[in-house]
């Protein structure tokens, strides 16, 4: 992913008002992000733990999503799998993150949810730059490039659901 400016990030959001996008907290150390290792920029709001944000490129345009973590949490199994990057996490390492749909559907209250890495660092887990709390990541028969492509495909499917 290419480095993004604050304005690019704020202008990319499709499921919130422009005012909400102007007020949201951007990730700390934006300039120091490992851009070359990111398939999308994802972060949790330090001031509001029930909020997260995701910005990705889709069809040549940036698409930003506001995400919510429901206040009612399901009972956590010993391990959970992220639906984007297929990283296995223990306990609370995976969270149900919901996005309000874009447009009229979102204004009507329709949402889409997925179980994602709670810290939204999928790109770093796939590349081995970050490790889950589990002892080791299971061996995969896919190459690193194939794992990255799978993550991007899964992300694109999630974005398509929000934009539909």
N, C-alpha and C positions, 0 to 999 in steps of 0.2 A: 504494500500500500504506500502511496506517496504521502509525504507530510502534509497535514491539513492545518489551515489557519483557524483561529477562533471564529471569524466570520463565516468561513465555509461550513464549519461544524454547525453553528447556530442556524444557518440558512437551510441546512439539509433536512431538518425535521419535518416529517410528513404526518405525524399523528398527534400534534399538539399545536396550540396557537403560537403565533409569532412572539407574543408577550411571554409565554411560558418558555419558549426557546431562548429568549434574551435573558431570562432569569435563572436558567438551570446552571448548576455548578459544573464547570469543565474539569477534566482530570488534572490533578497536580502534575507538574513537570511535562506539560504538553510538548515542549520542544525536545525533551529527552526521550520521548517514546521510541521504542525500537521499530520504527516505521517499516524497515525492510523485512521484518519478520511478522508483520501484521497482515491478516486477510481482512480485518475490520478493526475499528477502534471501539473498544467496549470498556465501560467503567461503571462502578457503583458510586452513588452520591454519598460522600463522607458525612454530609450534614443530614441526610435523610436515608437511612439504611433500607427503606422499602422501595427505593428508586434506583434504576439503572438506565444506562443509555448505550446505544449501539449506532455506529455510523459506518456504512459500507458503500462501496461503489457497485452500482447495478445498471447495466446497459449504458455505461458512460456517464452516469449522473450519480451524485451522492444521495443516499437515502439514510436519514437519521430516524431512529425510533426511541421514544420514551418507553421504559419498561417498568413494571410494578411487580413487587414480590407480595403475594397475598399475605394478609395478617394471620390467616388461619393456615398453619403449616401441617402437612401430612406427616404421619409418623415416618421417621427415617429408617430405612433399612441399613444394614452394615455397609453396603456400597450402592452407589447409583451411577448411571451413565449419562453423560451429556449427549443430547440428540444432535448437536452440531459436529463436535470433534470426536465423539465416541471415547472420551477419556473417562476412566473409572475413578470415582472419588469416594472417599469414606464419608459417612455421616452427612453433614451439611455442605459438602463441597459442590453439590448440585442443588439448584433451586428452580422452582416453577416461576418463570418470568413471563408476564403477560404484557402484550402490547395492544393498545387500542387500535382498531382498524383505521386506516386513512379515510378521509372523506365523510360522506353522510353516514356510512355504516358505523364509524367510530363515534360520531355525534349521537347516534342512536344507542350507544353503549356496547356495541359488539367488540369483542376482544379475541385475540389469538394467543395461546400460551404454548410454551415448550420448556422442557427441563434442560437447563443450560448450566455450564460451569458458573458457579455462584459469583466468581470474580470476573467473569467474561474474558478470561485470558486464553480462550481456546487456541488461538494461533500459536501461543507460546508453549502450551502443552503438547500440541502436535509436533512441534519442532524440537522438543526436548529442552527448551530454554527454561521451562518451569516444570516442577514435578508435583503431582497430587500427593496427598498425605499417605496414600497407599505405599507399600514397600517398593513396588515396581509396576511399571505399565506393562500390560500383557503384550506378548509378542504378536505382531501382525504380519500377515503375508503380503500386505500392500507395501509398496515403496513409499518413501517420504512424499514424493511428488503425488502419488495416488492418494495418500492420506490428506494432503492439502487440498487436492481437487475434490475429495469427498466432503471435506469441511465446507468449501466454497459452494458446492452443490446443495448441501443441506441448508446453508445460510440463505442461498438464493430462494429455496423453497419456502423458508420462513418469511422472507421479505415479500414474496409473491402472495402469501396468505394475507399479510397485513395490507398490502396494496390492493387486493382484489375487491 
